[in-house]
Amino acid sequence: MQALVRAVFFIAVAGIVTFLSTRRRQAEERLRQETDAIEASMDGIAILNEYQEYVYVNEAHADIHGYNTSGELTGVSWRVLYDEDELQRFDHSIMPELIQKGRWQGEARGKRKDGSIFPQEISLTVLDNRGLICVVRDITEHKAAEEALKESEARYRSFFENAVEGVFQTTPEGKFVSVNPALAKLFGYNSPQELMEQTTDIGTQLYADPEQRETFKNTFETKGIIKGFEVQFINKDGNTVWASLNARAVRNDDGTIIRYEGTSEDITSHKHAQEELKQREKTLQAFFDAVHDSMMLIDTEGTVLLSNKTVAQRLGTTVQELTGTCLYDHFPPDVARYRKEHYDKVIVTGESVNFEDTRSGRSFEQHCSPVFDKEGKVSGVAVFAHETTGRKRAEQERQILQERLQQANKMEAIGTLAGGIAHDFNNLLMGIQGYASLSLMDTDPSHPNYQRLKRIEAQVQSGADLTKQLLGFARGGRYEIKPTDMNDIIQKTASMFGRTKKEIAIHQKFGKDLFVVEVDRGQMERVFMNLYVNAWQAMPGGGEIYLETENVFLDDEQAFSYDLKSGNYVKVSMTDNGTGMDEKTRERIFDPFFTTKDMGRGAGLGLATVYGIIKGHNGMINVYSEPGHGTTFSIYLPASEKEVVKEKTAAGTIARGTETILLVDDEQMILEVSRELLESIGYRVYTAGRGQEAIAVYMEKGNEIDLVLLDMIMPGMSGGETLDRLREINPDIKVILSSGYSINGEARKIMGKGCNGFLQKPFQLEQLSSMVREVLD
């Protein structure tokens, strides 16, 4: 039993020994692990004994304080790791609190082995055996970051407080949560606090236009950022202020907007300056636009910076569309190149340039001045363009009118002379014609003198034709005006001429529904016969003539250039392929007695007569010709609303009568021969050689007189005055006017007073008898 007990005891002792050994090993393992953890810690860990000497120091603690190994601190007092000021703090503040509470934690200034001071975070814990556990962390970097943050916050706060622009943060609903003084000032508040105390939604309180608030929110919701958003606010005093906002939306993780933050620049003064500038620009533009001349400013590249309406209208655009475009793009290349040369000269020389530009079809006087920038360099060109087209045209028109007046005066003087000669010559021919007619009445057709008398009549007719040319040249050639179709006259004259000149081919192109014209058909036939002859003489070897008629309308400008009134005209063109003429000949072609033919081959009256007849019909004729390229005559005759009167063919018989006629003429020979002619065909005749004498005869014999044959040109009382007196005596008196002049001028005025007919001297017996019977019947 004792042996068993002893065995059990030994077994128990052995178990206890084994247990204790196991526990020791486990404790040692835990200690080793804890020691390893302490050694691996980045924080400095140390244990001090009751004498405040280090009994354990990990490597981090030694390293933090600048020691190479922990052994250097073992057995050393902790006081070597702090300077005197910090030791004073430990002795008087930290250690008493540590003893009282058993624990202290805070920041201190440690001292490294090399004596340098560094900030540390320290934790002290009292052990039961009155020793200490000390944990130290180097917070140099943390302190540096903290200082940097403080400096940054200080800078931000300084910027925030002193920024010229307003800085803000608001809730999504628009309430301010942070503002700086500049923003408070913008809204008229004394301090940021006063502004932030406003509880009303600023979307309705501060925005002048709530729609702008909605635009602001919508932009954030779609873009999350807004830049340069100009908006009007209502400040505390109720005044309107302008601000430019730059802001962004701050969102949480799920994308919900949690606040807005940004800056707000007060641009009220800028806006007012803009408005003032716009008003000044409007005023300046209004001034520019009030000027009828072109005014513009271009830069050195030709870009239009400023212009007025006149420039834009002349270029077929608007001021807005013109601004910012290149001026040269609005002109044809040659015009643009010409103007650019002058503008570039201003830019290069820095001096003003004046020039005249007619390349665009209009005339401009341009005055160009350099515009300088603040450095004295030419930055552009100010252009002032005065249109002189009207003035130039007026000068040309004055010149044309002066030339026309000189030509008219010359033609009138020559025409007056020619008309006077024709009148007197017609009176002479009248005597010859009258006596020839009387002799023919008494001569048997088989008698040899009969043919001689007929030849005398033919010569008289030739002489009368010559006087007709003179009167035509004197614009006195319209004897009998009738509404006429010019196509008929062209066809008739072309056919007559073509039968005699087979070597000339005539081409005709007639306009349809040609306007009616009022002309003397005989004189118009003379016009075209003269033109045909002129063309034939320019084509000695034969050639071609092209005739064309058409309706045209001449506006005021065209009519002025032709010395006509505006309206409808019939244009007749005649072109030949003859030798043509030079400019010197062309300028004198219508002058009377001017001819390019040899002496004795022409009198130089043909084209002068044509000119006079056309002008006498209120028309116009011009000519275009070049040597070797033929000639074109263009005739314009005013259109009439009347209907065409068909031409009647004279019967050629002598009509007799028995009535009484008063014959009035200051030429005794004409008086006698006319009396004999009238008496030869049965009429009773009273004669008077003056107007006064005619009045006296009519007052005495008026009841017997059936007709008065009245000369137009008489000394003393003229034919017109005589007619007036006779009509005072008898308003129903029948009168035939007779003259060596044509029916133009004074004769037409007298005819308008109530004459019943007109006889052009010299007239044949058949014409006289026919006219008398026509009036009396």
Beta strands, then each sheet from edge to edge (+ up, - down):
strand 1: 44-48
strand 2: 54-57
strand 3: 103-111
strand 4: 117-126
strand 5: 132-138
strand 6: 166-170
strand 7: 176-179
strand 8: 225-234
strand 9: 240-251
strand 10: 257-266
strand 11: 294-299
strand 12: 304-307
strand 13: 353-357
strand 14: 364-372
strand 15: 378-387
strand 16: 481-484
strand 17: 504-509
strand 18: 516-520
strand 19: 543-554
strand 20: 567-576
strand 21: 620-625
strand 22: 631-640
strand 23: 660-664
strand 24: 684-688
strand 25: 707-711
strand 26: 735-739
strand 27: 757-760
sheet 1: 2+ 1- 5+ 4- 3+
sheet 2: 7+ 6- 10+ 9- 8+
sheet 3: 12+ 11- 15+ 14- 13+
sheet 4: 16+ 18- 22+ 20- 19+ 17+
sheet 5: 16+ 18- 22+ 21-
sheet 6: 24+ 23+ 25+ 26+ 27+
end
